[in-house]
Amino acid sequence: MFLKFDKKATLLLLASLLGACSSQDTVYYPPARKPLGMKEPLRPGHWRGPIGQTEVDYTIEQVAPATVTVKVSGSVLRQANKSYDSPSLQNYFYDRPRTCKRTGDGRSFDCTRYTDMHIDNGLLCGTYATPDQVYRPCLEPVP
């Protein structure tokens, strides 16, 4: 008594078994965190991320009933001027600590150029307006 094997099915089975035995380690990258559209209670913390051509560090230092104290600093990622080696060009900036007004919902705040700043899924999101453009960043928490 002989068993008949389908050659194509046998080859597919062998190929899948060999692929399962591969010596390469599979690297898992968790999906990027995204805002969910829900404003969380404000809290002190540190967030970082790009806004246009700038990498921004945004720190909420204190949350009071009517105000939020923040400190913003960062680095310019690309200079508009091509003389990168010029020692007179500074690519780092920082603002003095600033007190911002909490909005009516109590879960967001407005500062100069930064409006509707709020925490959503752990991200610090809001609107940043320049004379030329409007950005809607969501900055990642810094551990």
C-alpha positions in Angstrom: 0.0 0.0 0.0 1.5 3.3 -1.1 0.5 6.8 -0.1 0.2 9.4 -2.8 1.5 12.9 -2.0 0.6 16.0 -3.9 4.1 17.5 -4.9 3.0 21.1 -4.7 1.4 20.7 -1.2 4.5 18.9 0.0 6.8 21.6 -1.3 4.7 24.3 0.3 4.7 22.5 3.6 8.5 22.0 3.5 9.0 25.7 2.6 6.8 26.9 5.5 8.6 24.6 7.9 12.0 25.8 6.8 10.9 29.4 7.1 9.7 28.7 10.7 13.1 27.4 11.6 15.0 30.4 10.4 17.8 31.5 12.6 16.9 35.2 12.2 15.4 36.9 15.2 12.2 38.7 14.6 12.3 42.2 16.0 8.9 43.6 17.2 8.3 47.3 17.1 5.3 48.5 18.9 2.9 50.7 16.9 3.5 54.4 17.3 1.3 56.0 20.0 -1.5 58.1 18.4 -3.9 60.7 20.0 -7.4 59.2 20.7 -9.2 62.5 20.7 -9.8 62.6 24.5 -8.3 65.2 26.8 -6.7 63.8 30.0 -6.2 65.8 33.2 -3.2 68.1 33.0 -0.2 67.1 34.9 3.5 68.1 35.2 5.8 66.3 32.8 8.3 66.5 29.9 7.5 65.9 26.2 9.7 66.1 23.1 9.1 66.1 19.4 9.4 67.9 16.1 7.5 71.0 15.2 8.4 72.0 11.7 12.2 72.3 11.5 12.7 72.3 15.3 13.0 69.6 17.9 11.1 70.9 20.9 11.4 70.0 24.6 8.2 71.0 26.3 8.0 70.8 30.1 4.9 71.4 32.2 6.4 72.4 35.5 3.2 73.2 37.6 -0.5 72.9 37.1 -2.6 75.3 39.2 -6.4 75.8 39.2 -6.3 78.7 36.7 -2.7 78.5 35.2 0.0 76.1 33.9 3.7 76.9 34.2 5.7 75.7 31.2 9.2 75.8 29.9 10.0 75.4 26.2 13.4 74.7 24.7 14.7 73.0 21.6 17.1 72.7 18.7 16.8 73.8 15.1 17.0 70.7 12.9 17.8 72.5 9.7 19.1 76.0 9.3 17.6 78.1 6.6 21.0 79.7 6.1 23.6 77.4 4.5 26.5 78.6 6.5 26.3 75.8 9.1 29.8 76.2 10.3 29.3 79.8 11.3 29.9 80.2 15.1 27.5 83.1 15.2 24.5 80.9 14.4 22.9 79.3 17.4 20.8 76.2 16.8 19.5 76.0 20.4 16.8 78.1 22.0 15.0 78.3 25.3 12.1 80.3 26.7 12.0 81.5 30.3 9.4 79.7 32.3 6.0 81.1 31.3 2.6 81.0 33.0 -0.2 80.0 30.6 -4.0 80.3 31.1 -6.1 77.1 31.5 -9.1 77.0 29.2 -12.7 76.7 30.3 -12.6 72.9 30.1 -9.7 72.8 32.6 -8.0 70.1 30.5 -6.1 72.4 28.1 -4.2 75.6 28.2 -3.2 78.5 25.9 0.2 80.2 25.7 1.8 82.6 23.2 1.8 80.7 19.9 0.8 77.4 21.6 -2.9 76.9 22.0 -5.3 74.1 23.0 -2.3 72.3 24.6 -3.6 69.1 26.2 -2.6 65.5 27.0 -4.1 62.8 24.8 -3.1 59.2 25.2 0.0 60.4 27.1 1.0 62.7 24.2 1.1 66.5 24.6 -0.9 67.8 21.7 -2.1 71.2 20.5 -1.6 73.9 18.0 1.5 75.9 17.3 1.1 79.0 15.0 3.8 81.0 13.3 3.2 84.0 11.0 3.6 81.6 8.1 2.2 78.2 9.2 0.1 76.4 11.7 1.3 73.1 13.1 -0.7 70.5 15.1 2.1 68.6 17.0 1.7 65.7 19.4 4.9 65.4 21.4 6.1 62.1 22.9 6.6 61.8 26.7 10.2 61.7 27.8 10.9 59.0 30.3 
